Amino acid sequence: TNGDGNPEGFGDGILDIYDYGTGINQYGNLGQGLTGTGWKDYVKDTDNDGIPDYMDTKSNGTTFDIAGTLYASLDANGDGKIDGNTDIDHDGILDAFDTNTAVFGSPRDLNRKLHLYFDGRNDYIEELGVDIINGQSEVTLMAWIKIDSELLNDGVIIGQNKFWIQVNKSKRFSATVNSDYPLTVTDSYKLLLGKWTHVAAVYDINNTDQTLKLYINGEKVAFRNSNIQGGIETSINQNFRILGSAQGSMQYSTVFGSVYFFA
């Protein structure tokens, strides 16, 4: 209603897609009435057993939740919970699941082939403070993506603060060099929801006619010439991110297949 693109409904700070009650007087857990089947204390309870899904090892009432995850192997005894009781660094994460017991928390080392879903709130992959593509004269960024209906704002796909590719809220693919030289495809090349699409951007300072080129599914769909001066600038302590801008904003909701970059 306020035109910022966020479906906050009546404005209690909880997005409607996550909010149990969206009525005019239903702020937080107040005034929401009976929760009914499938809910417990205003949180999801799929099997209606009185245990909210986030606390239930069998949220569907039949199968252990962990059995359908990447970490099923960590439940060798089949009780629906990660095995073990040792937590060396006392961070609340069992050592069997903690990829680094010398660091508080659990940074995940994912070393297998995966399709990753990014929910558009705070999910991204990053390499800290290294000029991976900043400062280069030739760079190619490419990715397989499948965007969903939760794309409400511009979202970065991959890059650093001096060169990145993104999809805007109008489903148009674009690239930006040095913050000053954006290039966006026309409306006729809008991306489709729910469809795997290959996108790529090629920057080459030596190509004076088409210094920056955009591709969708292998077809060149846009370019701009050598008014992009001086190559990709360097920058100190800027993160290289996948599905999030180097400044820490503009995550978006998508299924992510693979990403490649060449410099």
SVG drawing of the C-alpha trace seen along z (x, -y; Angstrom):
<svg xmlns="http://www.w3.org/2000/svg" viewBox="-11 -7 54 54">
<polyline fill="none" stroke="black" stroke-width="0.4" points="0.0,0.0 2.9,-2.4 4.4,-1.6 7.7,-0.2 7.0,3.2 6.8,5.1 3.5,6.8 3.4,5.9 -0.4,5.7 -1.5,3.4 2.1,2.9 2.8,4.9 6.3,5.6 5.6,9.2 5.3,9.9 1.9,11.4 3.5,14.6 4.9,15.3 2.1,13.8 -0.7,16.0 -3.1,13.1 -3.3,10.3 -6.5,8.7 -6.6,5.0 -6.4,5.6 -4.1,8.7 -0.8,7.4 1.8,10.0 0.0,12.7 -2.7,10.3 -6.3,10.5 -5.9,13.5 -8.5,15.7 -8.4,19.5 -5.5,20.8 -7.4,23.9 -6.1,27.0 -2.5,26.9 -1.4,24.2 -0.2,24.2 0.2,20.9 0.2,19.0 3.0,21.1 2.7,23.9 1.8,27.3 1.3,29.4 0.2,32.7 -1.8,30.9 -0.2,32.9 0.3,29.9 4.1,29.6 5.0,26.7 6.8,27.8 10.0,26.1 10.2,28.3 8.7,31.5 11.1,34.2 8.1,35.5 6.3,32.3 4.2,34.3 3.3,36.9 4.9,39.8 8.5,39.3 11.5,37.8 12.2,34.4 16.0,35.0 15.4,38.0 14.7,35.6 17.6,33.3 21.3,33.2 22.1,34.4 20.2,37.6 23.5,39.5 24.0,37.7 21.1,39.7 22.6,43.1 20.5,44.4 17.2,43.4 15.7,41.3 15.2,38.2 17.9,36.2 21.6,35.6 23.7,38.2 26.1,37.4 26.2,35.2 29.7,33.5 30.0,29.7 33.6,28.7 33.2,25.0 29.9,24.7 28.1,23.0 25.0,25.1 25.8,27.1 26.8,30.7 30.3,31.5 28.9,34.0 27.2,31.1 29.7,28.4 32.2,28.0 34.6,26.0 34.7,26.6 37.4,23.9 34.9,21.2 31.7,20.3 28.8,21.0 28.7,23.4 30.0,22.1 28.8,24.8 31.3,26.5 29.1,27.8 31.3,30.0 28.7,31.8 26.5,30.9 23.4,29.0 20.5,27.0 20.3,24.2 17.2,22.2 17.6,18.6 14.6,17.2 15.4,13.5 15.8,12.5 19.3,13.1 20.8,16.0 24.0,15.5 27.4,17.0 30.5,14.9 34.3,14.7 35.6,12.1 37.7,9.1 39.4,10.4 39.6,8.6 38.5,11.6 37.1,9.7 37.7,6.1 40.8,4.7 40.5,7.1 40.4,6.0 38.5,9.1 35.8,10.9 32.9,13.2 30.1,13.9 27.5,16.5 24.8,18.5 21.9,20.8 18.9,19.4 15.2,20.0 13.4,17.1 10.1,17.4 7.1,15.2 8.8,13.8 11.1,11.6 9.7,8.2 12.9,6.0 16.1,5.9 18.4,8.8 22.1,9.4 23.1,12.7 26.9,12.6 29.7,10.1 31.7,7.5 31.0,3.8 32.7,2.8 31.1,5.5 28.0,7.5 25.0,9.0 21.4,8.9 17.7,9.2 15.5,6.3 11.9,6.5 10.6,6.2 12.4,9.5 15.0,7.8 18.6,9.0 21.4,6.4 25.0,5.8 26.9,2.8 30.5,1.8 32.2,-0.6 28.7,-1.7 28.5,-4.2 27.9,-2.0 24.7,0.1 23.4,2.2 19.8,3.7 18.0,5.8 14.8,4.6 11.3,5.7 11.2,8.2 13.9,10.2 12.3,10.4 13.0,13.6 10.2,16.0 9.2,17.2 9.8,20.9 12.0,21.5 15.7,22.4 17.6,19.6 21.3,19.2 22.5,15.6 25.9,14.2 27.8,10.9 31.2,10.5 33.4,7.5 36.5,6.9 38.3,3.5 40.0,4.4 36.8,4.8 36.1,1.1 32.8,1.8 31.2,4.1 33.0,3.6 30.1,5.1 27.8,7.8 24.8,9.5 23.6,13.0 20.4,15.0 20.5,18.7 23.5,18.1 21.9,15.3 23.6,11.9 20.8,9.5 22.5,6.2 25.9,4.5 27.5,1.1 30.8,-0.3 34.1,-1.6 32.6,-4.6 33.3,-2.3 36.8,-3.7 39.7,-2.3 38.8,1.3 37.1,2.6 38.2,0.6 39.9,2.1 38.4,1.7 39.7,2.5 38.1,5.2 35.0,5.8 33.3,9.2 32.6,11.3 29.0,12.5 26.6,14.9 22.9,14.0 23.7,10.8 25.4,7.5 28.8,6.7 27.1,3.9 25.0,6.6 21.6,5.8 19.5,6.9 19.2,10.6 16.3,12.2 14.3,15.4 15.5,18.0 16.6,21.5 20.2,21.5 21.8,24.2 25.4,23.2 27.7,20.2 30.9,19.6 33.3,16.6 36.4,16.2 39.0,13.4"/>
</svg>
